[in-house]
Structure formats: structure tokens, C-alpha cells
Amino acid sequence: MGWLSNLFSKKEASGSVAKQRLQMVLVQDRSDVTPGVMELIKDEIIEVLARHLSINADEVMVKLTQTARESRLVAEVPILNDRKRN
């Protein structure tokens, strides 16, 4: 059954992953945001949100996307179910 599960698994193709990585590099290059600055932004977002919410800091993702009309900074922050004390 191993080959059957491999046949129907939803793995991303390596070409798709490479394309996403290249797009991220191009967006960062065009917006003059260095990877170091992106990491600082991510750390600060984690710091601020952790004051008020229980989050999974290890899984926070910050992405910069760009279209012809706009640039967007998108942060995906997993929020844990346990309540953070106020």
C-alpha cells in the first residue's frame, strides 16, 4: 500500500517549492527589504503578540508579496488555544 499512498499524497513538487522561494527572493530584492530586516520584523511581531496572546513562535511566518499595484507584508501567527493571562 506504500506506493498507493505515494501516488495520492499531496506533496508539493520541488519545482513549485523552488518557484515560491524564487518569488520571495525577487519580492525582497525589489522592495529593498533585506532578509535581516525581515527577521527583525518577524521577531518584533512575535514579541508584541506574545504579550497579549499565547502563540507558537516557532511556526510564525512573515511573507512580503508584491503585485503591480501594491506590496503586502503578511504574518501568519498560530494562536494556541490556552488563554494568556492579562
N, CA, C and O atoms as CSV, one atom per row, in Angstrom:
chain,resi,resn,atom,element,x,y,z
A,1,MET,N,N,0.818,-1.212,0.000
A,1,MET,CA,C,0.000,0.000,0.000
A,1,MET,C,C,0.851,1.261,0.000
A,1,MET,O,O,0.335,2.352,-0.240
A,2,GLY,N,N,2.168,1.127,0.270
A,2,GLY,CA,C,3.038,2.297,0.310
A,2,GLY,C,C,3.056,3.060,-0.998
A,2,GLY,O,O,3.033,4.291,-1.007
A,3,TRP,N,N,3.097,2.323,-2.116
A,3,TRP,CA,C,3.130,3.004,-3.407
A,3,TRP,C,C,1.820,3.717,-3.703
A,3,TRP,O,O,1.797,4.745,-4.381
A,4,LEU,N,N,0.720,3.156,-3.182
A,4,LEU,CA,C,-0.584,3.771,-3.399
A,4,LEU,C,C,-0.689,5.095,-2.643
A,4,LEU,O,O,-1.201,6.080,-3.176
A,5,SER,N,N,-0.205,5.117,-1.402
A,5,SER,CA,C,-0.254,6.380,-0.649
A,5,SER,C,C,0.681,7.406,-1.266
A,5,SER,O,O,0.382,8.600,-1.246
A,6,ASN,N,N,1.819,6.961,-1.819
A,6,ASN,CA,C,2.716,7.891,-2.510
A,6,ASN,C,C,2.057,8.472,-3.754
A,6,ASN,O,O,2.267,9.635,-4.100
A,7,LEU,N,N,1.264,7.649,-4.415
A,7,LEU,CA,C,0.583,8.088,-5.623
A,7,LEU,C,C,-0.432,9.189,-5.334
A,7,LEU,O,O,-0.577,10.133,-6.112
A,8,PHE,N,N,-1.135,9.060,-4.204
A,8,PHE,CA,C,-2.197,10.016,-3.880
A,8,PHE,C,C,-1.790,11.059,-2.837
A,8,PHE,O,O,-2.631,11.848,-2.406
A,9,SER,N,N,-0.535,11.080,-2.428
A,9,SER,CA,C,-0.110,12.073,-1.438
A,9,SER,C,C,-0.093,13.454,-2.080
A,9,SER,O,O,0.027,13.593,-3.297
A,10,LYS,N,N,-0.214,14.462,-1.237
A,10,LYS,CA,C,-0.293,15.834,-1.726
A,10,LYS,C,C,1.007,16.585,-1.446
A,10,LYS,O,O,0.985,17.690,-0.905
A,11,LYS,N,N,2.126,15.988,-1.810
A,11,LYS,CA,C,3.417,16.652,-1.663
A,11,LYS,C,C,3.539,17.724,-2.737
A,11,LYS,O,O,3.074,17.563,-3.866
A,12,GLU,N,N,4.185,18.835,-2.345
A,12,GLU,CA,C,4.436,19.857,-3.340
A,12,GLU,C,C,5.627,19.424,-4.187
A,12,GLU,O,O,6.608,18.894,-3.665
A,13,ALA,N,N,5.540,19.647,-5.467
A,13,ALA,CA,C,6.645,19.318,-6.357
A,13,ALA,C,C,7.822,20.235,-6.062
A,13,ALA,O,O,7.639,21.390,-5.679
A,14,SER,N,N,9.020,19.721,-6.240
A,14,SER,CA,C,10.205,20.526,-5.946
A,14,SER,C,C,10.255,21.773,-6.816
A,14,SER,O,O,10.761,22.810,-6.386
A,15,GLY,N,N,9.737,21.683,-8.030
A,15,GLY,CA,C,9.686,22.859,-8.895
A,15,GLY,C,C,8.794,23.945,-8.330
A,15,GLY,O,O,9.103,25.132,-8.444
A,16,SER,N,N,7.691,23.544,-7.723
A,16,SER,CA,C,6.764,24.503,-7.113
A,16,SER,C,C,7.414,25.193,-5.911
A,16,SER,O,O,7.288,26.405,-5.731
A,17,VAL,N,N,8.103,24.407,-5.102
A,17,VAL,CA,C,8.790,24.968,-3.930
A,17,VAL,C,C,9.878,25.936,-4.378
A,17,VAL,O,O,10.019,27.020,-3.812
A,18,ALA,N,N,10.643,25.549,-5.389
A,18,ALA,CA,C,11.708,26.416,-5.904
A,18,ALA,C,C,11.133,27.714,-6.465
A,18,ALA,O,O,11.712,28.785,-6.283
A,19,LYS,N,N,9.996,27.616,-7.144
A,19,LYS,CA,C,9.351,28.802,-7.702
A,19,LYS,C,C,8.910,29.756,-6.590
A,19,LYS,O,O,9.088,30.969,-6.709
A,20,GLN,N,N,8.331,29.212,-5.504
A,20,GLN,CA,C,7.904,30.047,-4.378
A,20,GLN,C,C,9.099,30.748,-3.741
A,20,GLN,O,O,9.028,31.933,-3.413
A,21,ARG,N,N,10.186,30.022,-3.568
A,21,ARG,CA,C,11.392,30.617,-2.983
A,21,ARG,C,C,11.956,31.722,-3.867
A,21,ARG,O,O,12.359,32.773,-3.369
A,22,LEU,N,N,11.986,31.488,-5.167
A,22,LEU,CA,C,12.482,32.498,-6.093
A,22,LEU,C,C,11.594,33.738,-6.072
A,22,LEU,O,O,12.102,34.859,-6.097
A,23,GLN,N,N,10.282,33.552,-6.026
A,23,GLN,CA,C,9.372,34.694,-5.952
A,23,GLN,C,C,9.626,35.508,-4.695
A,23,GLN,O,O,9.607,36.738,-4.735
A,24,MET,N,N,9.868,34.821,-3.565
A,24,MET,CA,C,10.136,35.522,-2.307
A,24,MET,C,C,11.420,36.340,-2.412
A,24,MET,O,O,11.469,37.483,-1.958
A,25,VAL,N,N,12.457,35.757,-3.009
A,25,VAL,CA,C,13.725,36.467,-3.180
A,25,VAL,C,C,13.538,37.683,-4.070
A,25,VAL,O,O,14.069,38.753,-3.775
A,26,LEU,N,N,12.783,37.530,-5.164
A,26,LEU,CA,C,12.557,38.651,-6.071
A,26,LEU,C,C,11.771,39.780,-5.411
A,26,LEU,O,O,12.086,40.954,-5.603
A,27,VAL,N,N,10.755,39.426,-4.636
A,27,VAL,CA,C,9.955,40.440,-3.939
A,27,VAL,C,C,10.830,41.189,-2.940
A,27,VAL,O,O,10.771,42.416,-2.864
A,28,GLN,N,N,11.634,40.468,-2.179
A,28,GLN,CA,C,12.502,41.125,-1.210
A,28,GLN,C,C,13.512,42.024,-1.902
A,28,GLN,O,O,13.817,43.112,-1.415
A,29,ASP,N,N,14.035,41.570,-3.043
A,29,ASP,CA,C,15.007,42.358,-3.783
A,29,ASP,C,C,14.386,43.643,-4.321
A,29,ASP,O,O,14.992,44.712,-4.242
A,30,ARG,N,N,13.188,43.537,-4.861
A,30,ARG,CA,C,12.516,44.709,-5.431
A,30,ARG,C,C,12.070,45.701,-4.373
A,30,ARG,O,O,11.985,46.898,-4.646
A,31,SER,N,N,11.786,45.227,-3.183
A,31,SER,CA,C,11.278,46.116,-2.136
A,31,SER,C,C,12.391,46.644,-1.240
A,31,SER,O,O,12.113,47.386,-0.297
A,32,ASP,N,N,13.621,46.289,-1.503
A,32,ASP,CA,C,14.775,46.718,-0.714
A,32,ASP,C,C,14.674,46.304,0.749
A,32,ASP,O,O,15.192,46.997,1.624
A,33,VAL,N,N,14.016,45.188,1.022
A,33,VAL,CA,C,13.932,44.645,2.374
A,33,VAL,C,C,14.880,43.453,2.438
A,33,VAL,O,O,14.661,42.434,1.783
A,34,THR,N,N,15.922,43.594,3.224
A,34,THR,CA,C,16.912,42.522,3.317
A,34,THR,C,C,16.376,41.395,4.190
A,34,THR,O,O,15.470,41.615,4.994
A,35,PRO,N,N,16.919,40.200,4.042
A,35,PRO,CA,C,16.499,39.095,4.915
A,35,PRO,C,C,16.713,39.413,6.398
A,35,PRO,O,O,15.935,38.965,7.241
A,36,GLY,N,N,17.747,40.172,6.722
A,36,GLY,CA,C,17.979,40.568,8.114
A,36,GLY,C,C,16.859,41.439,8.653
A,36,GLY,O,O,16.427,41.264,9.792
A,37,VAL,N,N,16.384,42.382,7.835
A,37,VAL,CA,C,15.278,43.250,8.243
A,37,VAL,C,C,14.005,42.431,8.385
A,37,VAL,O,O,13.229,42.650,9.315
A,38,MET,N,N,13.781,41.486,7.468
A,38,MET,CA,C,12.599,40.628,7.576
A,38,MET,C,C,12.629,39.834,8.879
A,38,MET,O,O,11.592,39.657,9.519
A,39,GLU,N,N,13.789,39.363,9.272
A,39,GLU,CA,C,13.916,38.600,10.520
A,39,GLU,C,C,13.655,39.501,11.729
A,39,GLU,O,O,13.028,39.064,12.694
A,40,LEU,N,N,14.126,40.747,11.692
A,40,LEU,CA,C,13.849,41.702,12.774
A,40,LEU,C,C,12.350,41.991,12.882
A,40,LEU,O,O,11.799,42.044,13.981
A,41,ILE,N,N,11.701,42.175,11.741
A,41,ILE,CA,C,10.255,42.416,11.729
A,41,ILE,C,C,9.531,41.226,12.344
A,41,ILE,O,O,8.636,41.394,13.173
A,42,LYS,N,N,9.919,40.030,11.937
A,42,LYS,CA,C,9.304,38.812,12.470
A,42,LYS,C,C,9.486,38.734,13.981
A,42,LYS,O,O,8.533,38.440,14.703
A,43,ASP,N,N,10.701,38.995,14.468
A,43,ASP,CA,C,10.968,38.940,15.909
A,43,ASP,C,C,10.127,39.953,16.681
A,43,ASP,O,O,9.625,39.650,17.764
A,44,GLU,N,N,9.977,41.152,16.126
A,44,GLU,CA,C,9.194,42.182,16.804
A,44,GLU,C,C,7.701,41.834,16.809
A,44,GLU,O,O,7.013,42.081,17.799
A,45,ILE,N,N,7.207,41.271,15.723
A,45,ILE,CA,C,5.804,40.844,15.682
A,45,ILE,C,C,5.560,39.791,16.757
A,45,ILE,O,O,4.568,39.853,17.484
A,46,ILE,N,N,6.471,38.823,16.851
A,46,ILE,CA,C,6.352,37.773,17.860
A,46,ILE,C,C,6.363,38.372,19.262
A,46,ILE,O,O,5.553,37.994,20.109
A,47,GLU,N,N,7.266,39.292,19.503
A,47,GLU,CA,C,7.388,39.918,20.827
A,47,GLU,C,C,6.101,40.640,21.233
A,47,GLU,O,O,5.630,40.488,22.360
A,48,VAL,N,N,5.543,41.415,20.325
A,48,VAL,CA,C,4.333,42.191,20.637
A,48,VAL,C,C,3.131,41.272,20.849
A,48,VAL,O,O,2.391,41.433,21.819
A,49,LEU,N,N,2.936,40.317,19.952
A,49,LEU,CA,C,1.780,39.439,20.083
A,49,LEU,C,C,1.869,38.518,21.300
A,49,LEU,O,O,0.853,38.194,21.913
A,50,ALA,N,N,3.078,38.103,21.643
A,50,ALA,CA,C,3.262,37.211,22.792
A,50,ALA,C,C,2.899,37.897,24.108
A,50,ALA,O,O,2.621,37.220,25.098
A,51,ARG,N,N,2.899,39.217,24.133
A,51,ARG,CA,C,2.481,39.950,25.335
A,51,ARG,C,C,0.995,39.765,25.612
A,51,ARG,O,O,0.566,39.830,26.764
A,52,HIS,N,N,0.213,39.536,24.576
A,52,HIS,CA,C,-1.236,39.514,24.709
A,52,HIS,C,C,-1.888,38.174,24.393
A,52,HIS,O,O,-3.015,37.916,24.816
A,53,LEU,N,N,-1.182,37.318,23.651
A,53,LEU,CA,C,-1.747,36.045,23.217
A,53,LEU,C,C,-0.748,34.919,23.432
A,53,LEU,O,O,0.461,35.149,23.483
A,54,SER,N,N,-1.256,33.712,23.557
A,54,SER,CA,C,-0.390,32.537,23.547
A,54,SER,C,C,-0.218,32.135,22.091
A,54,SER,O,O,-1.180,31.751,21.425
A,55,ILE,N,N,1.010,32.226,21.604
A,55,ILE,CA,C,1.275,31.905,20.205
A,55,ILE,C,C,2.368,30.856,20.104
A,55,ILE,O,O,3.126,30.635,21.049
A,56,ASN,N,N,2.439,30.218,18.956
A,56,ASN,CA,C,3.514,29.276,18.674
A,56,ASN,C,C,4.567,30.028,17.866
A,56,ASN,O,O,4.476,30.106,16.641
A,57,ALA,N,N,5.556,30.576,18.546
A,57,ALA,CA,C,6.562,31.431,17.913
A,57,ALA,C,C,7.399,30.680,16.885
A,57,ALA,O,O,7.908,31.287,15.943
A,58,ASP,N,N,7.548,29.373,17.050
A,58,ASP,CA,C,8.365,28.592,16.124
A,58,ASP,C,C,7.727,28.464,14.745
A,58,ASP,O,O,8.421,28.189,13.766
A,59,GLU,N,N,6.427,28.659,14.659
A,59,GLU,CA,C,5.727,28.475,13.386
A,59,GLU,C,C,5.261,29.786,12.761
A,59,GLU,O,O,4.493,29.767,11.799
A,60,VAL,N,N,5.710,30.922,13.289
A,60,VAL,CA,C,5.339,32.215,12.714
A,60,VAL,C,C,6.031,32.372,11.363
A,60,VAL,O,O,7.229,32.122,11.227
A,61,MET,N,N,5.251,32.790,10.369
A,61,MET,CA,C,5.794,33.033,9.035
A,61,MET,C,C,5.457,34.453,8.611
A,61,MET,O,O,4.311,34.889,8.723
A,62,VAL,N,N,6.451,35.165,8.129
A,62,VAL,CA,C,6.248,36.518,7.627
A,62,VAL,C,C,6.645,36.525,6.163
A,62,VAL,O,O,7.751,36.120,5.805
A,63,LYS,N,N,5.735,36.986,5.321
A,63,LYS,CA,C,5.971,36.997,3.879
A,63,LYS,C,C,5.749,38.400,3.339
A,63,LYS,O,O,4.895,39.139,3.828
A,64,LEU,N,N,6.513,38.750,2.345
A,64,LEU,CA,C,6.339,40.007,1.641
A,64,LEU,C,C,5.925,39.660,0.222
A,64,LEU,O,O,6.667,38.989,-0.496
A,65,THR,N,N,4.748,40.110,-0.186
A,65,THR,CA,C,4.275,39.843,-1.541
A,65,THR,C,C,4.122,41.160,-2.278
A,65,THR,O,O,3.916,42.212,-1.673
A,66,GLN,N,N,4.227,41.082,-3.592
A,66,GLN,CA,C,4.160,42.303,-4.378
A,66,GLN,C,C,3.402,42.037,-5.667
A,66,GLN,O,O,3.624,41.036,-6.348
A,67,THR,N,N,2.508,42.951,-5.983
A,67,THR,CA,C,1.814,42.920,-7.262
A,67,THR,C,C,2.189,44.195,-7.996
A,67,THR,O,O,2.998,44.985,-7.510
A,68,ALA,N,N,1.610,44.389,-9.144
A,68,ALA,CA,C,1.895,45.601,-9.911
A,68,ALA,C,C,1.433,46.850,-9.168
A,68,ALA,O,O,1.992,47.930,-9.354
A,69,ARG,N,N,0.412,46.700,-8.327
A,69,ARG,CA,C,-0.175,47.864,-7.658
A,69,ARG,C,C,0.258,48.055,-6.227
A,69,ARG,O,O,0.234,49.183,-5.732
A,70,GLU,N,N,0.665,46.971,-5.520
A,70,GLU,CA,C,0.931,47.120,-4.089
A,70,GLU,C,C,1.893,46.068,-3.563
A,70,GLU,O,O,2.115,45.027,-4.183
A,71,SER,N,N,2.448,46.367,-2.417
A,71,SER,CA,C,3.254,45.402,-1.672
A,71,SER,C,C,2.516,45.100,-0.376
A,71,SER,O,O,1.881,45.979,0.208
A,72,ARG,N,N,2.604,43.838,0.071
A,72,ARG,CA,C,1.935,43.433,1.309
A,72,ARG,C,C,2.884,42.645,2.182
A,72,ARG,O,O,3.640,41.800,1.703
A,73,LEU,N,N,2.834,42.931,3.458
A,73,LEU,CA,C,3.538,42.138,4.450
A,73,LEU,C,C,2.475,41.309,5.154
A,73,LEU,O,O,1.555,41.855,5.763
A,74,VAL,N,N,2.601,39.988,5.071
A,74,VAL,CA,C,1.616,39.087,5.639
A,74,VAL,C,C,2.294,38.244,6.708
A,74,VAL,O,O,3.308,37.595,6.452
A,75,ALA,N,N,1.722,38.260,7.913
A,75,ALA,CA,C,2.241,37.448,9.006
A,75,ALA,C,C,1.224,36.374,9.350
A,75,ALA,O,O,0.061,36.666,9.626
A,76,GLU,N,N,1.679,35.131,9.330
A,76,GLU,CA,C,0.838,34.013,9.753
A,76,GLU,C,C,1.312,33.593,11.132
A,76,GLU,O,O,2.431,33.109,11.298
A,77,VAL,N,N,0.433,33.787,12.135
A,77,VAL,CA,C,0.801,33.546,13.525
A,77,VAL,C,C,-0.148,32.513,14.124
A,77,VAL,O,O,-1.325,32.807,14.337
A,78,PRO,N,N,0.350,31.309,14.398
A,78,PRO,CA,C,-0.507,30.299,15.026
A,78,PRO,C,C,-0.825,30.682,16.470
A,78,PRO,O,O,0.080,30.874,17.282
A,79,ILE,N,N,-2.098,30.790,16.779
A,79,ILE,CA,C,-2.539,31.138,18.128
A,79,ILE,C,C,-2.925,29.855,18.846
A,79,ILE,O,O,-3.699,29.053,18.323
A,80,LEU,N,N,-2.389,29.665,20.037
A,80,LEU,CA,C,-2.677,28.467,20.831
A,80,LEU,C,C,-4.005,28.621,21.549
A,80,LEU,O,O,-4.451,29.740,21.803
A,81,ASN,N,N,-4.629,27.521,21.872
A,81,ASN,CA,C,-5.954,27.544,22.493
A,81,ASN,C,C,-5.939,28.009,23.944
A,81,ASN,O,O,-6.915,28.603,24.401
A,82,ASP,N,N,-4.858,27.755,24.682
A,82,ASP,CA,C,-4.853,28.165,26.087
A,82,ASP,C,C,-4.827,29.695,26.168
A,82,ASP,O,O,-4.193,30.368,25.355
A,83,ARG,N,N,-5.515,30.206,27.143
A,83,ARG,CA,C,-5.662,31.655,27.296
A,83,ARG,C,C,-4.445,32.253,28.001
A,83,ARG,O,O,-3.965,31.719,29.001
A,84,LYS,N,N,-3.962,33.359,27.467
A,84,LYS,CA,C,-2.859,34.097,28.084
A,84,LYS,C,C,-3.444,34.970,29.178
A,84,LYS,O,O,-4.480,35.608,28.990
A,85,ARG,N,N,-2.783,34.993,30.306
A,85,ARG,CA,C,-3.299,35.817,31.405
A,85,ARG,C,C,-3.080,37.282,31.093
A,85,ARG,O,O,-2.099,37.635,30.439
A,86,ASN,N,N,-3.979,38.139,31.550
A,86,ASN,CA,C,-3.906,39.581,31.279
A,86,ASN,C,C,-3.066,40.290,32.284
A,86,ASN,O,O,-2.901,41.508,32.201
